[in-house]
């Protein structure tokens, strides 16, 4: 009798978990497709351009996904540009 009660309660709890799952679950995963762009200046820098286009695609995906991005660019005296982003 005790074993039957245990099996019955396990079945009921399992059914309740499956029934309540859609109620408490949120759509937390979204798929976003973006395209990154970069300039290929010469054949030797294809790997660098590929990495920059991937960074651009990740940045755009974060924007489309609802991330708040703050940042600024600064130029040094030797005209080098430094970008700081906070996602």
MOGI-V295505 format. One record per pair of residues at least 6 apart in sequence whose ideal C-beta (glycine too) atoms are under 8 Angstrom apart, sorted by the first residue. I is the first residue (numbers start at 1). J is the second residue. If there is no record, write none. Layout:
I:J
I:J
//
This chain:
30:65
32:61
32:64
32:65
34:57
34:60
34:61
34:64
35:57
35:60
36:52
36:53
36:54
36:55
36:56
36:57
36:58
36:59
36:60
37:53
37:56
38:49
38:50
38:51
38:52
38:53
38:56
39:49
40:46
40:49
41:49
59:69
59:85
62:69
62:87
63:69
67:87
68:87
69:85
69:86
69:87
70:85
70:86
71:83
71:84
71:85
71:86
72:83
72:84
73:81
73:82
73:83
73:84
74:81
74:82
74:84
75:81
75:82
76:82
//
